[in-house]
Amino acid sequence: QVQLVESGGGLVQAGGSLRLSCAASGSTVLINTMTWHRQAPGKQRELVAGITSGGFTNYADSVKGRFTIYRDNAKKTVYLQMNNLKPEDTDVYYCYWPARDYWGQGTQVTVSS
């Protein structure tokens, strides 16, 4: 069974950077659109960024210019580079494979002021 395994979360000061990774286990080929979402306690999960198989990207307005999504199909991994982090970016971040309706387990990102 395919699993999406996220890593790279942690605690960082405002203005700092983190890179999240989402790796697909198993023999599957990760070629479809992939997305990153985030969710705070008591709030709805929101889309942060997405990338198509062809490399087209889209971002939530709140992260444009600060976050970059990219992929390495050979490694079956999607990344989210997060720069100039703000306290309001504090959330649990999830990767998602819409074509298979697979979610990762989530990774906590905490930004201190």
The 8 nearest C-alpha neighbors of each residue, nearest first, counted from 0:
[[1, 2, 25, 24, 26, 27, 3, 23],
 [2, 0, 25, 24, 23, 3, 27, 26],
 [3, 1, 24, 23, 4, 0, 103, 25],
 [2, 4, 103, 23, 22, 21, 24, 5],
 [5, 3, 22, 21, 103, 2, 23, 104],
 [6, 4, 21, 20, 106, 103, 105, 22],
 [7, 5, 20, 19, 8, 106, 21, 4],
 [6, 8, 19, 18, 20, 9, 17, 5],
 [9, 7, 108, 107, 106, 6, 19, 17],
 [8, 10, 108, 109, 107, 11, 7, 17],
 [9, 11, 109, 110, 108, 12, 8, 111],
 [12, 10, 110, 15, 111, 109, 9, 13],
 [11, 13, 111, 110, 15, 112, 14, 10],
 [12, 14, 85, 112, 84, 15, 111, 110],
 [15, 13, 83, 84, 12, 85, 16, 82],
 [14, 16, 83, 13, 84, 12, 11, 82],
 [17, 15, 82, 81, 83, 84, 14, 18],
 [16, 18, 81, 80, 19, 82, 7, 8],
 [17, 19, 80, 79, 7, 81, 20, 78],
 [18, 20, 7, 79, 78, 6, 8, 80],
 [19, 21, 78, 6, 5, 77, 7, 22],
 [22, 20, 5, 77, 76, 4, 3, 78],
 [21, 23, 76, 4, 3, 75, 24, 20],
 [24, 22, 3, 75, 2, 76, 4, 1],
 [25, 23, 2, 1, 22, 3, 26, 27],
 [24, 26, 1, 27, 23, 0, 2, 28],
 [25, 27, 28, 24, 1, 23, 0, 29],
 [28, 26, 25, 29, 1, 24, 23, 75],
 [27, 29, 30, 26, 75, 72, 23, 73],
 [30, 28, 75, 31, 72, 27, 23, 76],
 [31, 29, 52, 28, 72, 32, 75, 51],
 [32, 30, 52, 29, 33, 51, 98, 96],
 [31, 33, 51, 52, 50, 96, 34, 30],
 [34, 32, 96, 50, 49, 95, 31, 51],
 [33, 35, 49, 95, 48, 94, 50, 36],
 [34, 36, 94, 48, 47, 93, 95, 46],
 [37, 35, 46, 47, 93, 45, 92, 94],
 [38, 36, 92, 91, 45, 44, 90, 93],
 [37, 39, 44, 91, 90, 43, 42, 45],
 [38, 40, 90, 42, 41, 91, 37, 43],
 [41, 39, 42, 38, 90, 43, 91, 44],
 [40, 42, 39, 43, 38, 44, 90, 91],
 [43, 41, 39, 40, 38, 44, 45, 37],
 [44, 42, 38, 45, 41, 39, 40, 37],
 [43, 45, 38, 37, 36, 42, 46, 39],
 [46, 44, 36, 37, 43, 47, 38, 35],
 [45, 47, 36, 48, 35, 37, 59, 44],
 [46, 48, 36, 59, 35, 58, 45, 37],
 [49, 47, 58, 35, 57, 34, 46, 59],
 [50, 48, 34, 57, 56, 33, 35, 58],
 [49, 51, 56, 55, 33, 32, 54, 34],
 [52, 50, 32, 54, 53, 55, 31, 33],
 [51, 53, 31, 30, 32, 54, 50, 55],
 [54, 52, 51, 55, 50, 32, 31, 30],
 [53, 55, 51, 52, 50, 56, 69, 70],
 [54, 56, 51, 50, 53, 57, 52, 49],
 [57, 55, 50, 49, 54, 51, 58, 68],
 [58, 56, 49, 48, 50, 55, 59, 47],
 [59, 57, 48, 47, 63, 60, 62, 49],
 [58, 60, 47, 61, 62, 48, 63, 46],
 [61, 59, 63, 62, 58, 47, 64, 57],
 [60, 62, 59, 63, 58, 47, 65, 64],
 [63, 61, 65, 60, 66, 59, 64, 58],
 [64, 62, 60, 65, 58, 61, 66, 59],
 [63, 65, 66, 62, 67, 82, 60, 61],
 [64, 66, 82, 62, 63, 81, 83, 67],
 [67, 65, 81, 80, 62, 82, 64, 63],
 [66, 68, 80, 79, 69, 81, 65, 64],
 [69, 67, 79, 78, 80, 48, 50, 66],
 [70, 68, 78, 77, 67, 79, 50, 71],
 [69, 71, 77, 76, 78, 72, 68, 75],
 [70, 72, 76, 74, 73, 75, 77, 69],
 [71, 73, 75, 74, 70, 29, 76, 30],
 [72, 74, 71, 75, 76, 28, 29, 70],
 [73, 75, 76, 72, 71, 22, 23, 70],
 [76, 74, 72, 29, 73, 23, 22, 71],
 [75, 77, 22, 74, 21, 71, 70, 72],
 [76, 78, 70, 21, 20, 69, 71, 22],
 [79, 77, 20, 69, 19, 68, 70, 21],
 [78, 80, 68, 19, 18, 67, 81, 20],
 [79, 81, 18, 67, 66, 17, 78, 68],
 [80, 82, 66, 17, 16, 18, 65, 79],
 [83, 81, 16, 65, 84, 66, 15, 80],
 [84, 82, 14, 15, 65, 16, 85, 13],
 [83, 85, 14, 13, 82, 15, 16, 88],
 [84, 86, 13, 87, 88, 110, 14, 83],
 [87, 85, 110, 88, 89, 111, 112, 13],
 [86, 88, 89, 85, 110, 90, 84, 109],
 [89, 87, 86, 85, 90, 84, 110, 109],
 [88, 90, 109, 87, 108, 110, 86, 91],
 [91, 89, 39, 38, 108, 37, 88, 107],
 [90, 92, 107, 106, 38, 37, 105, 108],
 [93, 91, 37, 105, 106, 36, 90, 107],
 [94, 92, 105, 36, 103, 35, 37, 95],
 [93, 95, 35, 103, 34, 102, 36, 21],
 [94, 96, 102, 34, 101, 33, 97, 35],
 [95, 97, 33, 101, 100, 98, 99, 102],
 [96, 98, 100, 99, 95, 101, 33, 32],
 [99, 97, 96, 100, 31, 32, 101, 33],
 [98, 100, 101, 97, 96, 95, 102, 31],
 [101, 99, 97, 96, 98, 102, 95, 103],
 [102, 100, 96, 99, 95, 97, 103, 3],
 [103, 101, 95, 94, 96, 3, 104, 100],
 [102, 104, 3, 94, 105, 4, 93, 5],
 [103, 105, 102, 93, 4, 5, 106, 3],
 [106, 104, 93, 92, 103, 91, 5, 107],
 [105, 107, 92, 8, 91, 5, 6, 108],
 [108, 106, 91, 8, 90, 9, 92, 109],
 [107, 109, 8, 9, 89, 90, 91, 10],
 [110, 108, 89, 10, 9, 11, 107, 111],
 [111, 109, 86, 11, 12, 89, 13, 10],
 [112, 110, 12, 13, 86, 11, 109, 10],
 [111, 13, 86, 12, 110, 85, 14, 11]]
